[in-house]
Amino acid sequence: MNYKRLQSVAEEAAKMAGSFLRLMSFKDLQMFRKGVGDVTTNFDLESERLIKNHILMHFPDHTLQAEESASDEQLPSDTVTWFIDPLDGTKAFLRGNLAFVCMSIAAWDETGLLAGVVYNPFTDMLYSTAKENSVFLNGSILPPPRVHHLSEARILVDFSNRISDDIKRQLALADLDGIIGRSYRLGGGISQHLMLIAQGTLHGGIFWGVGRKGKFWDIAAATLILEQLGIKITTLEGKSIHPTDTIFDQLVIATPVLHKELLEWADNLKAKYL
């Protein structure tokens, strides 16, 4: 299979949908409620349509799993499946926090992830890779990350308000207690946050949700980009990520040394407070 061709088509689709989003005026915005605390817009829907049409123009026999139109059917075993988040960070988009809005496009088959693109059309930052290829940021190869230990690392720490108050307190105060170098908690799409780790702005991350939020299209492209850089992304139990999983809001992300230290920290918190 030509992985680079998958990557190229994903890049083209992202740029096309990104151009649409940049040109649209907020006066044309329409919002639709999908559930409690979950909204979408006509911009999400049109971005998804553009991405899907471009992929199907090149690969008409491929399967698409996109946020606004996904089915619950079993993933096919005989073709490529594309996982698409056409506007990751819709709430940030509605608030005008465009630095943390992006789109995520990934190709997958039974052997694993094949190509992935994360694109922020408002900062014009395109992260892209394919299986057995380098990771690129706007056409330049991203270098592998440096090794950091927990006490010196800049860590993205995000958690649900519905987890244990004791664990929330420990996560929120970790830098003040000297456990980690510095913690950050940001709003917006998860893929854009993970790209801060990919590019070395942050050194790792821990996401501690309630165990049911998120879908594979939220992190599919970012997962391949991180893995191609030698960065591990697993559950809080240290298990690898698979599209048939049901939990995508409990994650640990870092290079192997730091990843091990983050898992040990999480295990200690669970043993003490759960």
N, C-alpha and C positions, 0 to 999 in steps of 0.2 A: 504493500500500500504506500502511496505517495503522501507521507505525513506533511511535507512542506506545502503541498497543494492544499491540503485541508487548512493549514495555517494561513495561507494566502487568501483563501476564500473567506475565512473568518475575519481577517483584517479588513478586507474590502467591505464586508457586510457591516462591521462596526463603524467604519468611517462613513459609510452611506447613511446609516441611521444617526450617527453623530452630527452630520451636517444638517439633517432634518431638525434635530433637537436645538441646535444653535440658531437656526433660522426662525423657529416658531416663536410667536409672541405670546406672552402670558395672558393677554386679553382673550386668546382663543382657548384657554385652559378649561377643561371639563373634568370634574372629579366624580368617581364612583366608589361606593363603599363595598368592599368584598367581605368584610366581617368586622368583629369588634376590634377597633384599633388598627384596621388594615384597609388602606385605600389604594386605588389605582387612578390613572388619568387617561385621557385620550392620547397623551403623548406616549405613555407606556405602550398602549395598544398599537399605535402607528409605528413606533420604533420596532416592536416585535414583528409586525407585518412585513416591514422592509427587510429585516434580517432573515426571516423565514423564506421569503420569496427569493432572495439572493442565493441562499444556500440550496434551495430546491432547484433553482435554475442550473446549478452546476452538478448537483447530486440528487436527481429526482427520486432515487430509490432509497434515500436515507430517511431515518425516522427523526422527528423533532419533538423535544420535550421543552416547551417554553412556559414561562411563569403564568402568562395570562390565558393559556389555552391548553395546558397539559392534560393528559389523560392518565387514568390509573392502570392502564394496561401494563402487562408484564413487558420488560425490556426485551426487544428482539435479540436473538442470538446469531442471526445471519447477516446483519448489516450494521452500519454505523448509526449511532444515536447522537444527536446534538442537544446539548443542554444550554438553554438561552435565558438569561435574565436581561430584558431589554432596557431596564432603567433601575439599576440597583441603588437604593437610597431615595425612594420616592418622597418620603417625608422630608429629607434634607433638601431635595429639589424644590418642594413646595415652600420651604423656608428660605430659599435662596442661597443655601449653603452648597454651592456648586462644586467646591473643591472635593467633596466627598460623595459625588454622584458618578456612576460609571455604568457601563454595560459589560456583560460577561458572556462569552461564547466559547463552548468547548465541545470537542468531538470525542466520542468514546465508543469502544467495542468491547467484546469479551476479554480482550487482552489488557484492557486498561485505557487510560486517557491517551489520546493521540495528538491533540492540538488544543491550544488555549489562547484566548485573547481577552484582555481586560483593557477597556478604553474609556478614558474620561474626555468627552468631547469639549468640555469647557476649559480644561487646562491643556488640552491636546497632548495628553500623555498616553501612549500606546504600548502596553506590555504584551509581549507575544512570544510564543514558543511552540515547538512541536516535539514529539517523541524523538529521541536521539539527536536533538538539536540544542543550540545555545538558547539563552533567554535574551530577548532584545527589548530595549526601551527606546522607542523612536528610532529604531534602526541601529542603535549601538549596543554591543554586547554588554550585558550586566555581569560584573565580576562576581565570583563566589563570595559569600559573606565571611566576615572575620569571626573568630571564635571569641565568645564572651561568657563570663560566669554570671550567675544570678545577681550577686551583690554589686555588680558594676553595669548591669544591662539596663537598657531602656525598654520597658515592657508595656505593651498594650494590654490593659486589664479592663475587661468588660464583663458585667454580670447583671443578672436579672434581679429586680427588686423582690422577687418571690422566693429567692433562696434564703437559707438560714441567715438571720441577722448577725450571728457570730462570724460566719464565713464572709459575709459582706464586709464586716468591719475589718477583718484581717486582710482582705483583698484591697480595700480602700486605703489602708494605712501601711501597706507593705513597704513603701519607700521611706516613710517616716520612721519605721521600725528598723530600717537598715537591711531588710531582707532582699530587696531589689534596689538597683541603682536609682531608677526613677520610673514612676508609673504614669500612664496616659490613658484617659478614657474619652473617646471621641464619638461624635454622632455621624450617621450616614451609612452608606452601603458597606457591607463587610469586605467585599472584594477590594475596594479602594484602600481599606485599612491593611489588608494583607499585603498589598503592593508596597506599603511603607516598610514592611519587613523585608520584602524581596529586594528593594533598592537599598536597604541598609540604614534608612532613617531611624527605624526601630529595630531592635535585635530579636524580639520574640513577642509572643502574645498568649494570653489565656482568656478564653471565653467560657464563662460559667453560667449557662442558662438553666432552664427548668427541665430540659430533656425532651422537648417536643417541638421547638420552633425551628424553622428553616427548611430549606429544600436543597437538593444537590446542585441545582443550577445557581444557587447563591455562591457556591465556592468551587465549582468544578474547574473552571479555567485557572483560578488562583491556585488550586491544589497542584495542578501540573506545573505551573510556573515555579512554585516554591520547591517542588520535588526536583525539578531540573537543576535548581541551584544548590541542591544538597540540604535543603531545609525540610525538616520533618513536620508533618501536620497530622495529628491523630486526635482521637477522643481523649477525654480525661482519664480513661483506663489504658491509654497507650495503644489502642487499636487503630489500624489504618482505616481510611475513609472509602466507602463503596456506595455507589448510587442507590442501591436497594436499602441502605440504612434508613432509620427513621429519626435519628437524632443528629442534628447538625449545628447545635448551639452550645455544645460542650467540647471545646477544642483546645489543644495545646500546640503551639507553633514555634519552632526555633531550630537552630543547628543542633546536631546530636548531643553535644555536651550540655548545652543550655537546656535543651528539651528534657534531658534526664533530670536536671535539677528542678525544672518546673513541675514535672510529674511527681517528684519526691515531695515538693512543697504541697502540691494538691493532695497527695495521699495523706500527708500529715494533718492537713486541715480536715479531711474527711474522717480520719481516725479520731480526731479530737472533738469535732463538733457535729458529726452525723451519727 
